[in-house]
């Protein structure tokens, strides 16, 4: 393996021949370079996409900060090179390296991949190959780093089980320390006099230790059995003390947010500060994966957020602040927060953005307080445009409420309003899709009444995927022909120079669906697709759909098996041994409610016994003064629905 000096020498020969060489040099403000020999454990965090996207990833920045705060450990970073730089690296024998010390990833004890979405999977394989590491976990030995992964996509880890040694399920702020401690313990027990590579450790022993940590899933210790029809018969632990169900990790109290953000060398996609004001959501949208897996709601105080924003602005000089959560306007003291931010940064030209505003909580007061610090247009997410579909997805907002919000937004000077919709929801018809076009025209009419020809509308239309751990995981999704039919309708109906229509290509949707709903057999497909040239699948212009269809054919698997069939109530899903804390029984009950057109109110108002409270009872007892926005009731309301809504009433719990 090349030394850091040799890697730097080779880099000098190629950097000026590629686009944006600033992606590959490191040295950013607030990057941390520690003495390699002074620490016991060395970790490389990898975001498997280009620097422009990965450097601002908040989860990675949080963990980078936490690991480097330890005196006995270091964390460095790597991102995937773009196509031109990858070609130069392969031609010049440059392995994937860390930005901080220019060390090859193979020199680290631990490599941690961030997997927020599934279309990064072939990039993980590309990163391992560029690092000179065996792709399959089973082919790595004691001389190789341990490869772990975390992120929302890991709530169905099975498609990547062949390649990742251990998955972190859930939130990483606490478990990362337990993993580092385990690595340090096993390294100290494994070291021998005269070891050529001090990072060598007993891989089997370490994996066994990690499998005992709550929230850590080690696939090699679980066997998967299938029925003749290809569905899952059982997932069985082979290690005596490995749990049969891995419950996600959850931090009861959010730790202080990071403030010493990395200041990138180049202009990036999100060149801003990001403060997470709240984690979790209680709205219960039935299509929303994030809303289900991040329960319960935990909020930071206004004082903590403002103090962190002040420290971050002073440390970085950045002029845009994003206040992040799944539903920012559901943050309890949102008006107080916006007022406090306005007062704290008066006269300092700080732009504030509040992503994920709810239509039903967008108040005139909030918009008034934001008007001097607004960034760009205003975004709302109705998701569906007919009353029937809104009841099915549990996001019931009357048209008049949407139109009233639009009137207030345009009246206060916003010239562009973006509306997010989703097509392909269960039992959707072309009439429901037509309702999207009709609503867009009515919203634009409100804008023209207020602003004349300056009013603009951007309609973003994605396609529904029945994600794991949601009530819709039993549903089938639209075929490619159905998706195109609905998109063509919208393209015809929304031909107006004041309307911008954007959509997700059916191939991108289908790929994400296969990967998010796949079982362990998908590992062979992912490997074959990568060997066929698939990478950067999340980039529309790079997606090679034929590489995937060829891979499925070569592996003897039908992709429609994962997407286009409804699931039986008793079917065992590939991810059933991974628990978000929300009970499968609750999800099936909610799916039945959707088919009956019944809605659930925000569960801050009424507890529906989703399972979070008993799943994390110990955490709640340990923090008696902590309010999770999750009420305790002894007799939650339960629906009295007929089993005929979905057939057989039995199901796997």
RONU-915340 format. One record per residue (C-alpha): residue in one letter; chain; z, y, x. Coordinates in Angstrom, 1 decimal, decimal comma. Each point is the difference from the previous one (the first is absolute). Layout:
N
resn; chain; up; north; east
a; A; Z; Y; X;
...
//
This chain:
653
resn; chain; up; north; east
x; A; 0,0; 0,0; 0,0;
x; A; -0,8; 3,5; 1,3;
x; A; 2,7; 2,3; 1,1;
x; A; 0,4; 3,4; -1,6;
x; A; -1,5; 1,7; 3,1;
x; A; -3,1; -2,3; -0,3;
x; A; -0,4; 0,7; -3,7;
x; A; 0,2; 3,7; 0,6;
x; A; -2,6; -0,2; 2,7;
x; A; -2,4; -1,8; -2,2;
x; A; 0,7; 2,4; -2,9;
x; A; -1,0; 2,9; 2,2;
x; A; -3,5; -1,5; 0,3;
x; A; -0,6; -0,3; -3,7;
x; A; 2,0; 2,7; -1,9;
x; A; -2,6; 2,7; 0,4;
x; A; -2,7; -2,3; -1,4;
x; A; 1,6; -0,5; -3,4;
x; A; 0,6; 2,0; -3,1;
x; A; 3,4; 1,7; -0,2;
x; A; 1,5; -1,2; 3,3;
x; A; 3,3; 1,7; -1,2;
x; A; 0,6; -3,1; -2,1;
x; A; 0,6; -2,1; 3,1;
x; A; 2,0; 2,0; 2,5;
x; A; 3,5; 0,4; -1,5;
x; A; 2,4; 2,7; 1,3;
x; A; 0,6; 1,5; -3,5;
x; A; 2,9; 2,4; -0,5;
x; A; 3,0; -2,2; -0,9;
x; A; -1,5; -3,2; 1,3;
x; A; 2,7; -2,0; 1,8;
x; A; -0,5; -1,5; 3,5;
x; A; 2,9; -2,0; 1,3;
x; A; 0,5; -1,8; 3,3;
x; A; -1,4; -3,4; -0,7;
x; A; 2,5; -1,8; 2,2;
x; A; 3,0; 1,7; -1,4;
x; A; -0,1; -1,7; -3,4;
x; A; 0,5; -3,5; -1,2;
x; A; -2,6; -0,1; -2,8;
x; A; -3,5; 1,6; -0,1;
x; A; -1,8; 0,4; -3,3;
x; A; -3,5; 1,2; -0,8;
x; A; -0,8; 1,3; -3,5;
x; A; -3,6; -0,4; -1,0;
x; A; -1,7; 1,7; -2,9;
x; A; -3,2; -2,1; -0,4;
x; A; -2,3; 2,9; -0,6;
x; A; -1,2; 3,0; 2,0;
x; A; 2,4; 2,6; 1,4;
x; A; -1,1; 2,7; -2,5;
x; A; 1,4; -2,1; -2,9;
x; A; 2,9; -1,8; 1,7;
x; A; 1,8; 2,7; 2,0;
x; A; 1,3; 1,6; -3,2;
x; A; 1,2; -3,2; -1,7;
x; A; 3,6; 0,8; -1,0;
x; A; 1,3; -3,5; 0,1;
x; A; -1,1; -0,4; 3,6;
x; A; 1,4; 3,3; 1,0;
x; A; 3,4; -0,9; -1,6;
x; A; 0,2; -3,3; 2,0;
x; A; -1,3; 1,6; 3,2;
x; A; 2,8; 2,5; -0,2;
x; A; 2,7; -2,6; -0,8;
x; A; -0,9; -2,4; 2,8;
x; A; -0,3; 2,7; 2,6;
x; A; 3,5; 1,3; -1,0;
x; A; 1,4; -3,2; 1,4;
x; A; 0,8; 0,1; 3,7;
x; A; -0,8; -3,7; 0,4;
x; A; -3,5; 0,0; -1,5;
x; A; -3,3; 1,9; 0,1;
x; A; -2,8; 0,4; -2,5;
x; A; -3,6; 1,0; 0,9;
x; A; -3,1; 0,3; -2,2;
x; A; -3,5; -1,3; -0,2;
x; A; -2,9; 0,6; -2,4;
x; A; -3,3; -1,8; -0,4;
x; A; -2,8; 1,7; 1,9;
x; A; -3,1; 1,1; -1,8;
x; A; -3,2; -1,9; 0,5;
x; A; -1,3; 1,9; 3,0;
x; A; 3,3; -0,2; 1,8;
x; A; 0,4; -3,7; -0,8;
x; A; -3,4; -0,7; 1,5;
x; A; 1,0; 1,9; 3,2;
x; A; 3,4; -1,9; 0,2;
x; A; -1,7; -3,4; -0,3;
x; A; -2,7; 0,9; 2,5;
x; A; 2,6; 1,3; 2,5;
x; A; 2,7; -2,6; -0,5;
x; A; 2,5; 2,5; -1,4;
x; A; 2,5; -1,8; -2,3;
x; A; 1,6; 1,7; -3,0;
x; A; 2,8; 2,1; 1,5;
x; A; 2,9; 2,2; -1,0;
x; A; -0,6; 3,8; 0,0;
x; A; 3,4; 0,8; 1,6;
x; A; -0,1; -2,1; 3,2;
x; A; -3,6; -1,4; 0,0;
x; A; 1,4; -3,5; 0,2;
x; A; -1,9; -2,9; -1,5;
x; A; 1,4; -1,2; -3,3;
x; A; 0,4; -3,5; 1,4;
x; A; 2,8; 1,4; 2,3;
x; A; 2,3; 0,9; -2,9;
x; A; 2,6; -2,3; -1,5;
x; A; -0,8; 0,9; -3,6;
x; A; -3,1; 1,3; -1,7;
x; A; 0,5; 1,4; -3,5;
x; A; -3,0; 0,6; -2,3;
x; A; 0,3; 2,4; -3,0;
x; A; -1,9; -1,5; -3,0;
x; A; 0,1; 2,5; -2,9;
x; A; -3,2; -1,4; -1,5;
x; A; -1,9; -3,3; 0,2;
x; A; -3,4; 1,2; 1,3;
x; A; 1,6; 0,4; 3,4;
x; A; 0,2; -3,7; 0,6;
x; A; -3,2; -0,5; 2,1;
x; A; 1,1; 3,0; 2,1;
x; A; 3,2; -1,9; 0,8;
x; A; -2,1; -2,8; 1,4;
x; A; -2,1; 2,5; 1,9;
x; A; 3,1; 1,6; 1,5;
x; A; 1,4; -3,4; 1,1;
x; A; -3,3; -0,9; 1,5;
x; A; -0,3; 3,3; 1,9;
x; A; 3,5; -0,6; 1,3;
x; A; -1,1; -3,4; 1,4;
x; A; 2,5; -1,9; -2,3;
x; A; -0,7; -3,2; -1,9;
x; A; -0,8; 0,9; -3,6;
x; A; 2,0; -2,9; -1,6;
x; A; 3,7; -0,1; 0,2;
x; A; 0,0; -3,7; 0,7;
x; A; -2,1; 0,6; 3,2;
x; A; 2,5; 2,5; 1,6;
x; A; 2,6; -1,3; 2,4;
x; A; 3,1; 1,4; 1,7;
x; A; -2,0; 2,3; 2,2;
x; A; -1,4; 1,9; -2,9;
x; A; 1,6; 2,9; -2,0;
x; A; 1,4; -0,7; -3,4;
x; A; -2,3; 1,4; -2,7;
x; A; 1,7; 1,3; -3,2;
x; A; -1,3; 2,0; -2,9;
x; A; 1,4; 2,2; -2,8;
x; A; -1,2; 2,2; -2,8;
x; A; -0,9; -0,2; -3,7;
x; A; -2,8; -2,6; 0,6;
x; A; 2,6; -2,4; 1,4;
x; A; 1,4; -0,7; -3,4;
x; A; -2,7; -2,6; -0,1;
x; A; 0,0; -1,1; 3,6;
x; A; -1,9; -3,3; -0,5;
x; A; -3,5; 1,1; 0,9;
x; A; 1,2; 1,2; 3,4;
x; A; 2,5; -2,9; 0,5;
x; A; -2,2; -1,6; 2,7;
x; A; 0,1; 3,1; 2,2;
x; A; 3,4; 1,6; -0,4;
x; A; 3,1; -1,6; 1,5;
x; A; 2,5; 1,7; -2,3;
x; A; -0,3; 2,4; -3,0;
x; A; 2,5; 2,7; -0,9;
x; A; 0,2; 0,1; -3,8;
x; A; 1,1; 3,4; -1,3;
x; A; 1,6; 2,9; 1,8;
x; A; 0,2; -0,1; 3,7;
x; A; 2,7; 2,6; 1,0;
x; A; 2,8; -2,5; 0,3;
x; A; -1,7; -3,3; 0,7;
x; A; -1,9; 1,4; 3,0;
x; A; 3,3; 0,2; 1,9;
x; A; 0,9; -3,6; -0,9;
x; A; -3,4; -1,1; 1,2;
x; A; 0,4; 1,8; 3,3;
x; A; 3,5; -1,4; 0,4;
x; A; -1,4; -3,5; -0,5;
x; A; -2,7; 0,5; 2,6;
x; A; 2,5; 1,3; 2,5;
x; A; 2,3; -2,9; -0,6;
x; A; -2,7; -2,6; 0,4;
x; A; -1,5; 1,7; 3,0;
x; A; 3,4; 0,0; 1,8;
x; A; 0,4; -3,7; -0,8;
x; A; -3,5; -0,8; 1,1;
x; A; -0,1; 1,9; 3,3;
x; A; 0,0; -2,1; 3,2;
x; A; 0,3; 1,0; 3,6;
x; A; -3,5; 0,7; 1,4;
x; A; -1,6; 0,7; -3,4;
x; A; -3,4; 1,5; 0,7;
x; A; -0,1; 1,8; -3,4;
x; A; 3,5; 1,2; -1,0;
x; A; -1,2; 0,3; -3,6;
x; A; -0,4; -3,8; -0,3;
x; A; 2,2; -1,5; -2,7;
x; A; 0,3; -3,2; -2,0;
x; A; -2,3; 0,6; -2,9;
x; A; 1,2; -2,9; -2,1;
x; A; 3,6; 1,1; 0,3;
x; A; -0,8; 3,6; -0,8;
x; A; -2,0; -0,9; -3,1;
x; A; 2,9; -2,2; -1,2;
x; A; 2,4; 3,0; 0,4;
x; A; -2,4; 2,3; -1,8;
x; A; -0,4; -2,4; -2,9;
x; A; 3,7; 0,3; -0,6;
x; A; -0,1; 3,8; -0,3;
x; A; 0,0; 1,3; -3,6;
x; A; -3,5; 1,4; -0,9;
x; A; -1,8; -1,7; 2,8;
x; A; -2,7; -2,7; -0,8;
x; A; -1,2; -2,3; 2,8;
x; A; -3,0; -1,9; -1,5;
x; A; 0,0; -2,9; 2,4;
x; A; 3,3; -1,2; -1,6;
x; A; -1,6; -0,3; -3,4;
x; A; -2,4; -2,7; -1,3;
x; A; -2,4; 0,8; -2,8;
x; A; -1,1; -2,8; -2,4;
x; A; -2,9; 0,4; -2,6;
x; A; -1,0; -1,6; -3,2;
x; A; -3,4; -1,5; -0,4;
x; A; -1,2; 3,2; -1,8;
x; A; 0,9; 2,1; 3,1;
x; A; 3,1; 1,6; -1,4;
x; A; 3,3; -0,1; 1,8;
x; A; 2,2; -3,0; -0,5;
x; A; 2,9; 1,0; 2,2;
x; A; 1,0; 2,1; 3,0;
x; A; 2,7; -2,0; 1,8;
x; A; 2,1; 1,2; 3,0;
x; A; 0,0; -2,5; 2,9;
x; A; 3,0; 1,6; 1,8;
x; A; 3,3; -1,1; -1,5;
x; A; 1,5; 3,5; -0,2;
x; A; -3,2; 1,9; -0,8;
x; A; 0,3; 1,5; -3,5;
x; A; -2,3; -1,4; -2,8;
x; A; -0,5; 3,6; -1,2;
x; A; -0,1; 3,0; 2,3;
x; A; 1,5; 3,1; -1,6;
x; A; -1,3; 3,3; 1,2;
x; A; 2,1; 2,3; 2,2;
x; A; 1,2; 3,2; -1,6;
x; A; 2,0; 2,9; 1,4;
x; A; 2,5; 1,1; -2,6;
x; A; 0,2; 3,5; 1,4;
x; A; -3,1; 1,6; 1,6;
x; A; 0,7; 0,9; 3,6;
x; A; -0,6; 3,5; 1,3;
x; A; -3,8; 0,7; 0,0;
x; A; -1,7; 0,4; 3,4;
x; A; -0,6; 3,6; 1,1;
x; A; -1,5; -0,4; 3,5;
x; A; -3,5; -1,0; -1,3;
x; A; -2,7; -0,8; 2,4;
x; A; -2,4; 2,9; 0,4;
x; A; -3,5; -1,5; 0,4;
x; A; -2,4; 0,9; 2,7;
x; A; -2,9; 0,4; -2,5;
x; A; -0,6; 0,9; -3,6;
x; A; 1,0; -2,9; -2,1;
x; A; -0,2; -1,0; -3,7;
x; A; 3,5; 1,1; -0,9;
x; A; 1,1; 2,6; 2,6;
x; A; 3,2; 0,9; -1,8;
x; A; 3,7; -0,6; -0,2;
x; A; 1,1; -2,5; -2,5;
x; A; 3,5; -0,3; -1,4;
x; A; 0,8; -2,8; -2,4;
x; A; 2,0; 1,5; -2,8;
x; A; 0,5; -3,1; -2,0;
x; A; -0,8; -3,8; 0,3;
x; A; -0,8; -2,2; -3,0;
x; A; -1,1; 0,7; -3,6;
x; A; 1,3; -0,7; -3,4;
x; A; -3,1; 0,6; -2,1;
x; A; -1,1; -3,6; -0,2;
x; A; -3,8; 0,5; 0,1;
x; A; -1,2; -3,6; -0,3;
x; A; -2,8; 0,2; 2,5;
x; A; 2,1; 1,7; 2,7;
x; A; 1,0; -2,3; 2,9;
x; A; 1,9; 2,7; 1,9;
x; A; 2,1; 0,9; -3,1;
x; A; 1,2; -3,6; -0,4;
x; A; 0,7; -0,9; 3,7;
x; A; 1,8; 3,2; 0,9;
x; A; 2,7; -0,1; -2,7;
x; A; 2,7; 1,3; -0,4;
x; A; -0,4; 3,8; 0,2;
x; A; 1,9; 1,7; 2,8;
x; A; -0,1; 3,8; 0,4;
x; A; 0,8; 2,3; 2,9;
x; A; 2,0; 3,1; -0,6;
x; A; -1,7; 3,4; -0,1;
x; A; 2,1; 1,2; 2,9;
x; A; -1,0; -3,0; 2,1;
x; A; -3,7; 0,5; -0,8;
x; A; 0,0; 3,7; 0,7;
x; A; 1,9; -0,4; 3,3;
x; A; -2,4; -2,7; 1,1;
x; A; -3,0; 2,1; -0,9;
x; A; 1,4; 2,9; 2,0;
x; A; 0,7; -2,2; 3,0;
x; A; -3,5; -1,5; -0,2;
x; A; -1,8; 3,3; -0,2;
x; A; 1,9; 1,4; 2,9;
x; A; -0,6; -3,2; 2,1;
x; A; -3,8; -0,2; -0,7;
x; A; -1,4; 3,3; -1,1;
x; A; -1,9; -1,7; -2,8;
x; A; -0,8; 2,1; -3,0;
x; A; -0,3; -2,5; -2,8;
x; A; 2,9; -1,9; -1,6;
x; A; -0,5; -3,0; -2,3;
x; A; 3,0; -1,0; -2,2;
x; A; -0,7; -3,6; -0,5;
x; A; 0,9; -2,6; -2,7;
x; A; -1,7; -2,2; -2,5;
x; A; 0,7; 2,6; -2,7;
x; A; 1,1; 3,3; 1,5;
x; A; 0,7; 1,8; -3,2;
x; A; 2,4; -2,8; -1,1;
x; A; 2,2; 1,0; 2,9;
x; A; 3,1; 1,2; -2,0;
x; A; 0,5; 3,5; 1,5;
x; A; -3,7; 0,7; 0,6;
x; A; 0,1; 3,6; -1,2;
x; A; 3,1; 0,6; 2,3;
x; A; -1,9; -1,6; 2,9;
x; A; -3,2; 2,1; -0,4;
x; A; 2,1; 3,2; -0,4;
x; A; 2,1; -0,9; 3,1;
x; A; -3,2; -0,7; 2,1;
x; A; -1,5; 3,3; -1,2;
x; A; 3,1; 1,9; 1,0;
x; A; 0,4; -1,8; 3,4;
x; A; -3,6; 0,7; 1,1;
x; A; -0,6; 3,4; -1,6;
x; A; -2,5; 1,9; 2,0;
x; A; -0,8; -2,9; 2,4;
x; A; -3,3; -1,1; -1,5;
x; A; 1,1; -3,6; -0,6;
x; A; -2,2; -1,9; -2,5;
x; A; 1,8; -2,5; -2,2;
x; A; -1,6; -2,9; -1,7;
x; A; 1,6; -2,2; -2,7;
x; A; -2,1; -3,2; -0,4;
x; A; 0,4; -2,2; -3,0;
x; A; 1,0; 2,5; -2,7;
x; A; 0,5; -1,5; -3,4;
x; A; -1,9; 1,6; -2,9;
x; A; 3,0; -0,3; -2,3;
x; A; 2,3; 1,7; 2,5;
x; A; -2,3; 2,7; 1,3;
x; A; 1,9; 3,1; -1,2;
x; A; -1,2; 3,6; -0,1;
x; A; 3,0; 0,9; 2,0;
x; A; -0,9; -2,5; 2,8;
x; A; -3,6; 1,3; 0,2;
x; A; 1,2; 3,6; 0,0;
x; A; 2,3; -0,7; 3,0;
x; A; -2,8; -1,8; 1,8;
x; A; -2,7; 2,6; -0,5;
x; A; 0,6; 1,9; 3,2;
x; A; 0,1; -3,2; 2,2;
x; A; -2,6; -2,1; -1,6;
x; A; -2,4; -2,1; 2,0;
x; A; -3,5; -0,6; -1,4;
x; A; -0,5; -1,2; -3,6;
x; A; 2,5; -1,5; -2,4;
x; A; 0,0; -3,8; -0,6;
x; A; 1,0; -1,9; -3,1;
x; A; -0,3; -3,7; -0,7;
x; A; -0,5; -1,0; -3,7;
x; A; -1,3; -3,4; 1,2;
x; A; -1,5; -0,7; -3,5;
x; A; -1,4; 2,2; -2,7;
x; A; 0,4; -1,9; -3,2;
x; A; 3,3; -0,5; -1,8;
x; A; -0,5; -3,7; -0,1;
x; A; -0,5; -0,3; 3,7;
x; A; 3,0; 2,2; 0,8;
x; A; 2,2; -2,2; -2,0;
x; A; -1,3; -3,1; 1,8;
x; A; 0,7; 1,5; 3,4;
x; A; 3,3; 1,6; -1,1;
x; A; -1,1; 3,5; 0,9;
x; A; -0,1; 1,6; -3,5;
x; A; -0,9; 3,7; 0,2;
x; A; -1,7; 1,6; -3,0;
x; A; -3,3; 1,8; 0,6;
x; A; 1,6; 3,3; -1,2;
x; A; 2,6; -0,2; 2,7;
x; A; -2,7; -0,5; 2,7;
x; A; -2,0; 3,0; -1,5;
x; A; 3,1; 2,1; -0,1;
x; A; 0,8; -0,7; 3,6;
x; A; -3,6; 0,8; 0,9;
x; A; 0,2; 3,3; -1,8;
x; A; 3,1; 1,0; 1,9;
x; A; -1,5; -1,1; 3,3;
x; A; -3,2; 2,0; -0,4;
x; A; 1,8; 3,0; -1,5;
x; A; 2,1; 0,2; 3,2;
x; A; -3,0; 0,3; 2,3;
x; A; -0,8; -3,5; 1,1;
x; A; -3,8; -0,3; -0,1;
x; A; -0,3; -3,7; 0,6;
x; A; 1,8; -2,8; -1,9;
x; A; -0,2; -3,6; 1,1;
x; A; 0,6; -2,8; -2,5;
x; A; 0,5; -3,5; 1,1;
x; A; -1,1; -2,9; -2,3;
x; A; -0,3; -3,7; 0,3;
x; A; -2,5; -2,3; -1,6;
x; A; 0,2; -3,7; -0,6;
x; A; 3,5; -0,1; -1,5;
x; A; 0,7; -3,2; -2,1;
x; A; -2,0; -0,1; -3,3;
x; A; -1,8; 3,3; 0,8;
x; A; -3,2; 0,6; -2,0;
x; A; -2,9; 2,4; 0,6;
x; A; 1,5; 2,3; -2,6;
x; A; 3,1; 0,3; 2,1;
x; A; -2,2; 1,0; 3,0;
x; A; -1,9; 2,5; -2,2;
x; A; 3,3; 1,6; -0,8;
x; A; 0,4; 0,8; 3,8;
x; A; -3,2; 2,0; -0,1;
x; A; 0,9; 1,7; -3,3;
x; A; 3,4; 1,0; 1,4;
x; A; -1,5; 1,4; 3,2;
x; A; -2,4; 2,2; -2,0;
x; A; 2,9; 1,3; -2,1;
x; A; 2,1; 0,8; 3,1;
x; A; -2,9; 1,8; 1,6;
x; A; -0,5; 2,0; -3,2;
x; A; 3,6; 1,2; 0,3;
x; A; -0,7; 1,1; 3,5;
x; A; -3,1; 1,9; -1,0;
x; A; 1,9; 1,8; -2,7;
x; A; 2,4; 1,2; 2,6;
x; A; -2,2; 0,5; 3,0;
x; A; -3,6; -0,1; -1,1;
x; A; -2,4; -1,6; 2,4;
x; A; 2,6; -0,2; 2,8;
x; A; 1,7; -2,9; -1,6;
x; A; -0,6; -3,4; 1,7;
x; A; 1,0; -3,5; -0,9;
x; A; 0,2; -3,0; 2,4;
x; A; 0,2; -3,3; -1,8;
x; A; 1,1; -2,8; 2,4;
x; A; -0,5; -3,5; -1,6;
x; A; 1,3; -3,1; 1,8;
x; A; -0,2; -3,6; -1,3;
x; A; 3,0; -2,0; -1,1;
x; A; 1,3; -2,9; 2,1;
x; A; 2,7; -2,3; -1,4;
x; A; 2,4; 0,4; 2,9;
x; A; 2,8; -2,4; 0,9;
x; A; 3,5; 0,7; -1,3;
x; A; -1,3; 2,0; -3,0;
x; A; -0,1; -0,9; -3,7;
x; A; -3,8; -0,2; 0,3;
x; A; 0,0; -2,7; 2,6;
x; A; -0,9; -2,5; -2,8;
x; A; -3,1; 1,9; -0,9;
x; A; -3,6; -0,5; 1,0;
x; A; -1,9; 2,9; 1,4;
x; A; -3,5; 1,2; -0,8;
x; A; -3,1; -1,6; 1,6;
x; A; -2,3; 2,0; 2,2;
x; A; -2,5; 0,3; -2,9;
x; A; 2,8; 1,4; -2,4;
x; A; 1,1; 2,5; 2,6;
x; A; -3,5; 1,3; 0,6;
x; A; -0,6; 0,3; -3,8;
x; A; 3,0; 2,2; -0,4;
x; A; -0,7; 2,1; 3,0;
x; A; -3,6; 0,5; -1,1;
x; A; 1,3; 1,3; -3,4;
x; A; 2,2; 2,6; 1,7;
x; A; -2,8; 1,1; 2,3;
x; A; -2,3; 0,6; -2,9;
x; A; 2,7; 1,8; -2,1;
x; A; 1,4; 2,2; 2,7;
x; A; -3,2; 1,7; 1,3;
x; A; 1,2; 3,5; 0,4;
x; A; -0,1; 2,2; 3,1;
x; A; 3,6; 1,0; -0,6;
x; A; 1,2; -3,7; 0,0;
x; A; 0,2; -2,1; 3,1;
x; A; 0,3; -3,7; -0,7;
x; A; 1,2; -2,4; 2,6;
x; A; 0,4; -3,7; -0,3;
x; A; 0,9; -3,2; 1,9;
x; A; -2,9; -2,2; 0,8;
x; A; 0,3; -3,4; -1,7;
x; A; -0,2; -1,9; 3,3;
x; A; 3,0; 2,0; 1,4;
x; A; 2,0; -0,9; -3,1;
x; A; -0,9; -3,7; 0,1;
x; A; 0,9; -0,3; 3,6;
x; A; 3,4; 1,7; -0,5;
x; A; 0,6; -2,3; -3,0;
x; A; -0,8; -3,2; 1,9;
x; A; 2,3; 1,0; 2,9;
x; A; 2,9; 1,2; -2,2;
x; A; -0,1; -3,0; -2,3;
x; A; -0,8; -2,7; 2,6;
x; A; 1,9; -3,0; 1,2;
x; A; 0,4; -1,4; 3,5;
x; A; -3,5; -1,5; -0,1;
x; A; -1,3; 3,6; 0,3;
x; A; 0,9; -0,1; 3,6;
x; A; -3,1; -2,0; 0,9;
x; A; -2,1; 2,4; -2,1;
x; A; 1,4; 3,1; 1,8;
x; A; -0,6; -1,6; 3,4;
x; A; -3,6; -1,0; -0,9;
x; A; -0,7; 3,4; -1,4;
x; A; 1,2; 1,6; 3,2;
x; A; -2,1; -2,3; 2,0;
x; A; -2,9; 1,0; -2,2;
x; A; 0,6; 3,6; 1,0;
x; A; 2,4; 1,3; -2,7;
x; A; 2,3; 2,8; 1,1;
x; A; 0,9; 3,5; -1,3;
x; A; -0,4; -1,5; -3,5;
x; A; 1,8; 3,0; -1,5;
x; A; -2,8; 2,3; 1,2;
x; A; -2,7; -0,2; -2,7;
x; A; -2,8; 0,5; 2,5;
x; A; 1,3; -2,8; 2,3;
x; A; 0,7; -2,7; -2,7;
x; A; -2,2; -3,0; 0,6;
x; A; 0,3; -1,8; -3,4;
x; A; -2,4; -2,7; 1,1;
x; A; 2,3; -0,9; 2,8;
x; A; 2,7; -0,8; -2,6;
x; A; -2,2; -1,9; -2,4;
x; A; -1,3; -2,1; 2,8;
x; A; 3,6; -0,6; 1,2;
x; A; 1,0; -1,2; -3,4;
x; A; -3,0; -2,3; -0,2;
x; A; 0,7; -1,4; 3,5;
x; A; 3,6; -0,7; -0,9;
x; A; -0,9; -1,7; -3,3;
x; A; 2,0; 2,5; -2,2;
x; A; -1,2; 1,7; -3,1;
x; A; 1,1; 3,7; 0,1;
x; A; -0,1; 0,2; -3,8;
x; A; 3,0; -2,4; 0,0;
x; A; 2,2; 2,8; 1,2;
x; A; -1,3; 2,8; -2,2;
x; A; -1,9; -0,9; -3,2;
x; A; 2,3; -2,5; -1,8;
x; A; 3,1; 0,7; -2,0;
x; A; 3,1; -1,7; 1,2;
x; A; 2,1; -2,5; -2,0;
x; A; 3,6; 1,2; -0,7;
x; A; 1,3; -3,0; 1,9;
x; A; -2,3; 0,4; 3,0;
x; A; 1,7; 0,4; 3,4;
x; A; -1,4; 2,9; 1,9;
x; A; -0,6; -0,1; 3,8;
x; A; 2,6; 2,8; 0,3;
x; A; 2,8; -1,5; -2,2;
x; A; 2,2; -0,8; 2,9;
x; A; 0,0; 3,7; 0,9;
x; A; 2,3; 2,1; -2,2;
x; A; 0,0; 3,7; -0,7;
x; A; 3,2; -0,4; -2,0;
x; A; -1,9; 0,4; -3,2;
x; A; 0,2; -3,3; -1,9;
x; A; -3,2; -1,9; -0,9;
x; A; 1,4; -0,5; -3,5;
x; A; 0,2; 3,7; -0,4;
x; A; -3,5; 0,5; 1,1;
x; A; -1,4; -2,6; -2,3;
x; A; 2,0; 1,5; -2,9;
x; A; -1,5; 3,4; 0,8;
x; A; -3,5; -1,5; 0,2;
x; A; 0,5; -1,4; -3,5;
x; A; 1,1; 3,5; -1,1;
x; A; -3,3; 1,4; 1,4;
x; A; -2,1; -2,4; -2,0;
x; A; 1,9; 1,0; -3,1;
x; A; -0,6; 3,7; 0,8;
x; A; 3,7; 0,7; 0,4;
x; A; 1,4; 2,5; 2,6;
x; A; 3,2; 0,2; 1,9;
x; A; 1,8; 3,3; 0,5;
x; A; 0,9; 1,2; 3,4;
x; A; 2,7; -2,4; 1,1;
x; A; 2,3; 2,8; 1,0;
x; A; 0,5; 0,4; -3,7;
x; A; 0,5; -3,7; -0,8;
x; A; 0,5; -3,0; 2,2;
x; A; -2,4; -2,9; -0,7;
x; A; 1,7; -2,4; 2,4;
x; A; -2,8; -0,2; 2,5;
x; A; 2,3; -1,7; 2,5;
x; A; 0,5; 2,7; 2,6;
x; A; 3,7; 0,5; -0,9;
x; A; 1,1; -3,6; 0,5;
x; A; -2,4; -0,5; 3,0;
x; A; 1,7; 2,8; 1,9;
x; A; 3,5; -0,1; -1,5;
x; A; 1,6; -0,2; 3,5;
x; A; -1,7; 3,2; 1,1;
x; A; 1,0; 1,8; -3,2;
x; A; 3,7; -1,1; 0,5;
x; A; -0,2; 1,2; 3,6;
x; A; -1,0; 3,4; -1,1;
x; A; 2,0; 0,7; -3,1;
x; A; -0,7; 3,7; -0,1;
x; A; -3,8; -0,5; 0,3;
x; A; -2,0; 0,6; -3,1;
x; A; -3,2; -2,1; 0,1;
x; A; -1,4; 1,6; -3,2;
x; A; 0,3; -3,5; -1,4;
x; A; 2,4; -0,1; -2,9;
x; A; 2,4; -2,9; -0,6;
x; A; -0,1; -1,4; -3,6;
x; A; 1,5; -3,3; -1,1;
x; A; -2,6; -0,6; -2,8;
x; A; -3,4; 1,1; 1,1;
x; A; -2,7; 0,1; -2,7;
x; A; -2,2; -3,0; 0,0;
x; A; -3,3; -0,4; -2,0;
x; A; -0,4; -2,6; -2,7;
x; A; -3,6; -0,9; 0,7;
x; A; -1,8; -3,1; -0,9;
x; A; -1,0; -2,4; 2,8;
x; A; -3,4; -0,1; -1,6;
x; A; -0,8; 3,3; 1,7;
x; A; -0,7; -1,9; 3,3;
x; A; 0,3; -3,6; -1,0;
x; A; 2,5; -2,4; 1,4;
x; A; 3,4; 1,7; 0,3;
x; A; 1,2; -2,0; 3,1;
x; A; -0,3; 1,6; 3,4;
x; A; 1,3; -0,3; 3,5;
x; A; 3,1; 2,2; 0,6;
//
